[in-house]
Amino acid sequence: MTTQPTRARVTLTGISSRAWEHPADRGALVALRRLKGFDTVLKATSGLFNERAVRLVFLGSAIRVDERQFPTMHRLLGEVARTLDAPELPELYVAANPLLNAMTIGMNKPIIVVNSAMVDLLDDEEMRFVLGHELGHAVSGHAVYQTLLQRLIQLSGVLSVVPVGGLGVRAIMAALYEWSRKAELSADRAGLLATQDPATAFRTHMKLASGGHLDDLDATSFFAQGQEYDDSGDLRDSVLKLLLIENRTHPFAVVRANELRRWVDSGEYTRHLVGGYPRRDTDDDARVSEAAAAAARSYSETFKQSQDAVGKLVHDAAGWLGSAKLWLDDVLRRDDS
């Protein structure tokens, strides 16, 4: 991990995690937060999943980051926490692993684990983005539901042999997978708010997609590639895309970069930097109906803007059904008169 000069960043005092949460992610989280005691029940069940054992594994096999061990990463996490005004700082570990990955896991006390491959690949500012991404997961409470998803994945092989139980678990897992992919988009926004440099965020995704061959990449071509993926007009490709991501917890790296750029282009990122973000002290006032409506609008906009064949089919079918309903209502009114 190479060092770069530190620059000034805006401290986002009192920022709510709702500021970076994708509408589909936020809708689920607001609903779950309104179910008082739901997260408590999930956390209580963590004893069944040996959460203490998971922490002990990393405590015994990885490196816990502090002032003397990976001190640069320790400093970066502290700076990220101050920028995002995080109320609590999770434990951070570096694990010996050649896979480019980092994760936030745990129900009672989330921990962040960064694989050594990430440390080797990224410079300070790129690591700031990754740590901001993971801290975003922790502050949003994603770790609770991510841990549940991971445990269900582990249990799915056993439960799938039970016909009724298997169907129920598969339905729950499908919903959790979809939520997990949207939660990754949320965390990318948190990472961008932490580093406050879109070029760094995009560069990180380019490195992760290529394995680090940044000198051989071109940003314009990279984003054009992502747009080509989104705009595929072949129905076969559309179905294949749905099947390919069905059991993935993360969207593809190129797609994530495009999604993050769209968020920047929307102007919301800039509004947050100048103070136009929701505050934590208003979280209890967040309405489930408003969050659900925002999620619905988000999916609708995605379908309308996409050239994807399935997206167009769903959008056109919805419009046709709406027209058919108006026609039927008109017929029924004439018959009644």
C-alpha positions in Angstrom: 0.0 0.0 0.0 1.6 3.2 -1.2 1.3 6.5 0.7 -0.2 9.7 -0.7 -0.4 13.2 0.7 -3.4 13.8 3.0 -5.9 16.4 1.9 -8.7 18.2 3.7 -12.2 16.6 3.7 -15.6 17.8 4.8 -16.7 16.2 8.2 -20.3 15.1 7.7 -21.4 15.8 11.3 -24.5 13.8 12.4 -24.9 12.2 9.0 -27.5 9.4 8.9 -26.7 6.2 7.0 -29.9 7.0 5.0 -27.7 9.5 3.1 -25.8 6.8 1.4 -28.3 4.0 1.3 -29.6 3.0 -2.1 -33.4 3.4 -2.2 -34.1 -0.4 -2.4 -31.7 -1.0 0.5 -33.0 1.9 2.5 -36.6 0.7 2.1 -35.8 -2.7 3.6 -33.7 -1.2 6.4 -36.3 1.4 7.4 -38.9 -1.3 7.6 -36.6 -3.6 9.6 -35.7 -0.8 12.0 -39.3 0.0 12.6 -39.8 -3.6 13.7 -38.6 -2.9 17.3 -36.8 -5.9 18.6 -36.3 -7.6 15.3 -32.6 -6.9 15.2 -32.4 -8.0 18.9 -33.9 -11.3 18.1 -31.4 -11.8 15.2 -28.5 -10.8 17.4 -29.7 -13.2 20.1 -29.7 -16.0 17.6 -26.0 -15.2 16.8 -25.1 -17.4 19.7 -26.4 -20.3 17.6 -24.1 -19.3 14.8 -21.0 -19.1 17.0 -20.2 -15.5 16.4 -17.7 -15.5 19.2 -15.9 -18.3 17.4 -15.7 -16.3 14.2 -14.0 -13.4 16.0 -11.6 -15.9 17.8 -10.7 -17.3 14.4 -9.5 -13.9 13.2 -8.0 -13.0 16.5 -5.9 -16.2 16.3 -5.1 -16.3 12.6 -5.1 -12.7 11.3 -3.5 -9.4 12.3 -5.6 -7.0 14.4 -4.8 -3.5 13.2 -3.7 -0.9 15.8 -1.2 1.9 16.3 1.7 -0.6 16.0 0.3 -3.1 13.5 -0.5 -1.8 10.1 -0.5 1.7 11.6 -1.4 3.4 8.3 -4.6 1.4 8.0 -5.3 2.2 11.6 -4.9 5.9 10.9 -7.1 5.7 7.8 -9.9 4.0 9.6 -9.9 6.7 12.3 -10.0 9.4 9.6 -12.8 7.6 7.7 -14.8 7.3 11.0 -14.3 11.0 11.7 -15.4 12.0 8.2 -18.5 9.9 8.4 -19.0 10.8 12.0 -19.4 7.2 12.9 -20.5 6.6 16.5 -18.4 3.5 16.9 -15.2 2.1 15.5 -15.2 -1.6 14.5 -12.2 -3.8 15.1 -10.1 -4.1 11.9 -8.1 -7.2 10.8 -5.8 -8.0 7.9 -6.0 -11.6 6.9 -3.5 -13.5 4.7 -5.6 -14.2 1.6 -4.7 -13.8 -2.1 -8.4 -13.0 -3.1 -9.2 -9.3 -3.6 -11.9 -8.9 -0.9 -12.9 -7.2 2.3 -15.9 -7.8 4.5 -17.8 -6.6 7.5 -19.3 -9.4 9.6 -20.9 -9.9 13.0 -24.1 -9.1 14.8 -23.3 -7.7 18.2 -20.0 -6.1 17.4 -19.2 -6.0 13.7 -15.6 -6.5 12.6 -13.9 -5.4 9.3 -11.6 -7.9 7.6 -9.4 -6.8 4.7 -7.5 -9.5 2.8 -3.8 -9.0 2.3 -4.2 -8.9 -1.5 -6.1 -5.6 -1.0 -3.3 -4.2 1.1 -0.8 -5.1 -1.6 -2.9 -3.7 -4.5 -4.3 -0.4 -3.2 -2.7 2.9 -2.3 -3.8 4.9 0.8 -6.7 6.8 -0.9 -8.0 3.6 -2.5 -7.8 1.9 0.9 -9.7 4.8 2.4 -12.5 4.1 -0.1 -12.6 0.4 0.9 -12.6 1.2 4.6 -15.3 3.8 4.1 -17.3 1.1 2.2 -16.9 -1.4 5.0 -17.7 1.2 7.7 -20.8 2.1 5.7 -21.9 -1.5 6.0 -21.3 -1.4 9.8 -23.1 1.9 10.4 -26.1 0.9 8.2 -26.4 -2.4 10.2 -25.8 -4.4 7.0 -23.5 -6.8 9.0 -26.5 -8.1 11.0 -28.4 -9.2 7.8 -25.2 -10.2 5.9 -24.3 -12.5 8.7 -27.9 -14.0 8.6 -27.5 -14.5 4.8 -24.1 -16.2 5.2 -25.6 -18.5 7.8 -28.6 -19.3 5.6 -26.2 -20.1 2.8 -24.4 -22.6 5.0 -27.7 -24.1 6.1 -29.3 -24.2 2.6 -27.7 -27.5 1.7 -29.3 -29.2 4.7 -32.7 -27.4 4.5 -33.1 -27.9 0.7 -33.8 -31.6 1.3 -36.9 -30.6 3.2 -39.5 -29.8 0.4 -41.5 -27.1 2.2 -38.6 -25.8 4.2 -36.4 -25.7 1.2 -38.8 -23.5 -0.8 -39.2 -21.1 2.1 -35.4 -20.8 2.6 -34.8 -20.3 -1.1 -37.4 -17.5 -1.2 -35.8 -15.8 1.8 -32.3 -16.2 0.4 -33.4 -14.8 -3.0 -34.7 -11.7 -1.3 -31.6 -11.4 0.9 -29.3 -11.8 -2.2 -31.1 -9.0 -4.0 -31.0 -6.8 -0.8 -27.2 -7.7 -0.4 -26.5 -6.5 -4.0 -28.2 -3.2 -3.3 -26.4 -2.9 0.1 -23.1 -3.0 -1.8 -24.2 0.0 -3.9 -25.0 1.8 -0.7 -21.6 1.0 0.8 -19.9 2.2 -2.3 -21.6 5.6 -1.8 -20.4 5.6 1.8 -16.8 4.9 0.6 -17.1 7.8 -1.8 -18.3 10.1 1.0 -15.3 9.0 3.0 -12.7 9.6 0.4 -14.6 12.6 -1.3 -12.8 11.9 -4.6 -14.8 10.2 -7.3 -11.7 9.5 -9.3 -10.3 7.4 -6.5 -13.5 5.5 -6.1 -13.6 4.7 -9.9 -9.9 3.8 -9.9 -10.5 1.3 -7.1 -13.2 -0.4 -9.0 -11.0 -0.5 -12.1 -8.2 -2.1 -10.1 -10.5 -4.7 -8.6 -12.0 -5.6 -12.0 -8.5 -5.9 -13.6 -6.5 -7.3 -10.8 -4.5 -4.0 -10.6 -3.4 -3.4 -14.2 -4.3 0.2 -14.0 -1.7 1.4 -16.6 -3.4 -0.8 -19.2 -6.8 0.6 -18.6 -8.8 3.6 -20.0 -11.6 5.1 -17.9 -13.7 6.0 -21.0 -13.5 2.5 -22.3 -14.2 1.1 -18.9 -17.4 3.0 -18.4 -18.5 2.3 -22.0 -18.1 -1.4 -21.2 -20.3 -1.0 -18.2 -22.9 0.8 -20.2 -22.8 -1.9 -22.9 -23.5 -4.5 -20.2 -26.5 -2.4 -18.9 -27.9 -1.7 -22.4 -27.8 -5.2 -23.8 -30.9 -5.4 -26.0 -30.9 -9.2 -26.5 -33.5 -11.1 -24.5 -31.2 -14.1 -24.1 -28.5 -11.8 -22.6 -31.1 -10.3 -20.3 -32.2 -13.7 -19.0 -28.6 -14.8 -18.6 -27.8 -11.7 -16.6 -30.6 -12.5 -14.2 -29.4 -16.1 -13.8 -25.8 -15.0 -13.4 -26.5 -12.6 -10.5 -29.2 -14.7 -8.8 -26.9 -16.2 -6.2 -24.4 -13.4 -6.0 -24.0 -11.1 -2.9 -22.2 -8.5 -5.0 -23.0 -6.8 -8.3 -20.2 -7.1 -10.9 -17.3 -4.6 -10.5 -17.8 -2.8 -13.8 -21.6 -2.4 -13.1 -20.8 -1.0 -9.6 -18.6 1.7 -11.0 -21.3 2.7 -13.4 -23.9 2.8 -10.6 -21.6 5.0 -8.5 -21.0 7.4 -11.4 -24.8 7.7 -11.9 -25.1 8.7 -8.2 -22.4 11.3 -8.7 -24.1 12.6 -11.9 -27.5 12.8 -10.1 -26.1 15.6 -7.9 -26.9 13.9 -4.6 -23.3 13.3 -3.7 -22.5 17.0 -4.1 -25.6 18.0 -2.0 -24.3 15.8 0.8 -20.9 17.5 0.8 -22.5 20.9 1.2 -24.6 19.7 4.2 -27.8 18.6 2.4 -27.9 15.2 4.0 -30.4 13.5 6.4 -29.3 13.6 10.1 -29.2 10.7 12.6 -31.5 12.5 15.0 -34.3 12.2 12.4 -33.9 8.5 11.8 -36.9 7.6 14.1 -39.1 9.9 12.0 -38.3 8.0 8.7 -41.5 6.6 7.3 -41.7 3.1 5.9 -44.1 4.2 3.2 -41.8 6.9 2.0 -38.8 4.6 1.9 -40.9 2.0 0.0 -42.1 4.6 -2.5 -38.5 5.7 -3.1 -37.5 2.1 -3.7 -40.4 1.6 -6.1 -39.4 4.8 -8.0 -35.8 3.6 -8.1 -36.7 0.3 -9.8 -39.1 2.1 -12.1 -36.5 4.5 -13.2 -34.0 1.7 -13.8 -36.5 -0.1 -16.0 -37.4 3.1 -17.9 -33.8 4.2 -18.5 -32.4 0.8 -19.3 -32.3 -0.5 -22.9 -32.2 -4.0 -21.5 -34.7 -6.2 -23.2 -36.2 -7.6 -20.0 -36.4 -4.1 -18.5 -38.2 -2.8 -21.5 -40.5 -5.8 -21.6 -41.5 -5.3 -18.0 -41.9 -1.5 -18.5 -43.9 -1.9 -21.7 -46.1 -4.6 -20.2 -46.9 -2.4 -17.2 -47.9 0.4 -19.5 -50.0 -2.0 -21.6 -51.7 -3.4 -18.5 -52.4 0.1 -17.3 -54.0 1.0 -20.7 -56.0 -2.2 -20.6 -57.4 -1.4 -17.2 -58.4 2.1 -18.3 -60.2 0.6 -21.4 -61.9 -2.0 -19.2 -63.1 0.6 -16.7 -64.5 2.6 -19.5 -66.4 -0.4 -20.9 -67.8 -1.3 -17.5 -68.9 2.3 -17.0 -70.8 2.3 -20.3 -72.4 -1.0 -19.5 -73.7 0.4 -16.2 -75.1 3.5 -17.7 
